[in-house]
Amino acid sequence: MLVGHALRIGEKYGGQPLVYPILHKSLAFLGLLLLLNVIEEAVVGVVHGHPVAESLSRIAGGTWLQIFATCILFFMILLPYFAYREIGRLLGEGSLRRMLFTPAPGAATAAE
């Protein structure tokens, strides 16, 4: 995630309605995660003395259905992450965090 943010991946739809940057960043980072996963599996295979083709055949379980399911899972994890980040960006630095984790003004506390 840090690599993707440092490379400014998915910054294309900055001024569009909020759904577009969330979906775009989620898909872009999904591609980055898949690419890094492929590289990792190839390196691990080479280190353990296996051919690269054999290592790559074991990615995400090996079958296309398992790879697709892994992609859906990654995408479903990335959606709320980028939704939180984009909403927070629009509201201003720390505003969303304050809204979520501090009591509302005038709200009764549990001790009362």
N, C-alpha and C positions, 0 to 999 in steps of 0.2 A: 504494500500500500504506500509506503514511504517513497519507493522508487517511482511509482505512478504519479504521486503528487509532485515529486521533484521534477519529473519530466513534463508536468502540466498536461497530462493526458485527460482528454475529455473537456477541455475548456472552450469548445467551439460554440456552445449555445448559451453564453453568459447572459444575454439580454432577452432571451425568449421566455415564454411562460414556464413556470417551475417544472412541469412534467418533462419537458424536453431535456434540460440539463441532467435531471435525475436519471432518466432512461439512458441517455447518451453516455454518461459517466459509468453507469452500471455495466453497460455493454462493453465499453472500452476497457474497463478494469477487468471484466470477465476475460476478454481476449488476452490481456497482460498476464493474468493469473494462469491461464491455460498455457501460454507460451513459456512462462517461468516453470510451470509444472513439467512440461516436455523437456526443457533443458535440465532440470533437476534429475528426472528419471534417466536421461541419457548419461549424465555425469556419474550418477550412482552405479549404473550398469557398467560403465567403463572402469570405474574404480574397483568393482567386484569381478572384473574380468569377463563380463558378458558382452556380446556384440550389441551395438547401438540399436539395431533393428529389433532384437529380442527385448531389450529394455523398453523400447517405445511401445511394443505390443502389450505391455502390462499396464499402461496408463489407465487410471480410473477403473480398473477391473478388467480391461481388455476388450469388451464388446462395445459396439456402437451404442447400444441401449444404455449401458452403464456410463459411458462417456456423456451421453445426452442427459442422463439423470444427474450426474455430477455438475454439469453446466447449469441445469435448472436450479440445483441446490445453491451453487455459488451465486447465481443471479438473485435468488430470493434472499440471500444474506446481504448482498450489496445494495439492494433497493432501499431498505430502511436506513442503512448507513449513509447513503448519499442524500436521502430525503432529509435526514437530521442535519447533515452538513449544509445543504443548500438552504433550508429554512433558517438555520442559524446564521448563515451568511447574509440573507436578506434582512433579518431582524436586527443584525448588528452583533458585534463581538460580545459574547457572553450573555446576550439577552435571552436566548432560548434556554440556556442552562439555568439562568435565574428563574425563568418562568416555570421550569419543570421541578426545580429542587428547593425553592424557597416558599414559605407559606404566603398565601395571598394576603394583602393588607386587609385588616378587619376580620379575618377568619378566626373562628374560635379554635383554641388549641386543645389538645387531648387532656391537658391537666385541669382545665376549667370545669 
